[in-house]
């Protein structure tokens, strides 16, 4: 088990202690890419249901945000007044995970810059699923390709994409956009019943 006094604690032990007591419902969304970091950094947001009291003992072992322990080194901190957990590192806000309790749901993000709006809203855009599923994944190709192209242009401009020039990249980008625009979404779900896994994949094309 993770203990606050363990200098050699692992991230896996910490995450197990924090998320282990929570419920089985986990939602994770790729929000975008922060292009202002040293390199393009993906941003993820998510939530997990569970009782705050279940992880209260662990949270109280974290130093407060303004404590000497927090200032002396990059340590996970907990603000008991706001219920906010933050893991500052030697990097910018886009690489600083942050989470906060809202009722009986723990909202979190890999980016301290993206987290506040997401957390203050206290809810996510949700989609109705017409069948039971243990895992559900949905991707909107146009949105994904647009974000990846933004990051790609940044890398090409810095000479970090081998074999690509700005001109060749835009030529490839036009092909990627054309293919992505043919699809509205791709979604998949999987359910485990009686030791069997049933998977379902759906692809919806755009009307021409």
N, C-alpha and C positions, 0 to 999 in steps of 0.2 A: 504494500500500500504506500501511497505517496505521503510524505510528511514534510511540513514546512521547513524543518531543520535540516533536511537532507540536501546537501549541496550538490550531490550527484544525481538528483532525481531526473527521471526521464520525462519527456513530453507525453509519451504513451501512458505512463502511470498517472500523470496529472489529468489527462483527458478522461481516463477511465474513472478516476475519482469524481470528476465533475459531471460527466454524462452518464456514467453507469447506473445511478439510481433513477434516472429519468425514464419516461415512457418510450414505447417503440416507434412513435410517430416522428419521423425526421423529414424536413423539407429543405432542399438545397437548390439554390438558383445561381447560375452564372450571370452576374449583373453587368459585366463589361470589362474593359481594360483601362487601367490608369496609364496614360502615356507620359506623365510628368515624373515618374520615377526614373532611376538610373537605367532601367530597361522596362519595356512594356510589362505591366503586372496585372494578371487576371484578378478580378474582384468577385468574391462569392458571398452571398448572404443566405441565411437560413434560419430555421426555428426548430425547436424540439419541445414537445409537451412534457410536463412533469411537475411535481410539487417542489417549490423552492426549498421547503424545509428539509427535503431529502439530501440536499447538498450543502445545507447551512453550516454544518460542522467544518467541512473542508474550506468553504469560502472564508470563514472567520479566521483561518490560519494565514491567509494572504495579508501582506502589509497594506496599509492605506496608501492612496495615491500620493499623498504629500509627506510620507514618512521617510526617515533617513535610509531605511532598507531599500525603498524604491529608488531613491536618488543615488544610492551607492552602486547599484548594478541594475541591469535589465531584469526585473522581477515581475511576475504576475501580481497585479494589485486588485483589491476589492473595496468598493465604496459601499458601505452598509446602508447609507442613506438613500442612494439612488439605485442600489442593486446592480451596479455596473462592474463588470470584470474586464480588465485590460491587460494585454501582454506586450508592453513596449519593447522594441528591439532597436538595434543600431541601424535604423532605416527611416524612411518617411512614413506618413500616415497610411499610405496604400498597403504597407506591409506590417501594419500594427493591428493584430486581431483585437476585436472588442465585442463584448456581449452584455446583455442586460435583461433582467427579468421584467416581464409585463404580465401581471397576473400569474397564471400558472404556465406561462410559456416563456422559454428562454430564447431570445432573439440574438443572433450573432452574425458577425461579418469578418472577413479577413482584412477589411480596410476600416480604419478608424474614421476616414474621411467620408465613406459611404454609409457608415452605420447609423449616425444620428437621425437622418430623415427616415430611414427604414424602421428604426426602433420607435421613434416618436409617433409614427403612424399606428404602431401597435398591431398591424395586420398586414397580410400579403394578398396579392392577387391570387385567387384560388380557382381551380378548374374542377368541375364535377366529373367524376369517373363513374362510368355506367356499369362497372363490374368490380368485385373485390380484387384487391391487388396488394401484394407485399412490397413491390417496387414499381414505381411509375416514372417514366422519363419522357419529356417532351422537348423537342428542338424546333425552332423556327429558323430554317436555313438562311433566309435573307438577313435576319438580325445577326446571326452568327458570322456570316461572311463579311458583313459590313464592319463589324468590330475587328475581325482578323485582318481585313485590308487596311484599316487605320493603323494597326500595330505594324503591319508589314511595311507600309510606307515609311514609318519612323525608322525601322531597321535598315531599309534600303538606303535611306538618306544618310545613315551613319556608316554604310558599307558593311553591314553585319549579316547580310543575306548572300551567301556564296552563290556565284553564278547569276546574280540578278543585278540589273541596272534599273533606274527609274522607268525607262522606256519598256524594257522587257517585263517588268513587274506589272505595269499598267495593262500590257497586252494580255498577260495571264489573268489579271484581275477581271477584265471584261468577260472572259470565258467563265470564271467562277461565278460572277454575278448572274450571267445568263442561265447557268445551270441551277443556281439557287432560286432564281425567280420563278422557275417552273414548279416549285414545291411550296405549298402553304405551311405545312408542318409535317414532322415525323414524330411519332410517339410509340412507346412500347411499354408493356406492363408484364409483370410476372407474378404468379401466385403459387404458393406451396400448399398442396393438399394431399394428405395421405402419403407423404414421402415422395410425391411427384411434383415436378415443376412444370407449370403450364405457362407458356409465353405467347404474347400477342403483339404483333408489330403492325402499325397502320401508317400509311403514307397518303397524304391528301395533296393532290396536284391542283394548281391554279387553273381556273377556266381560261381558255384561250379566246 
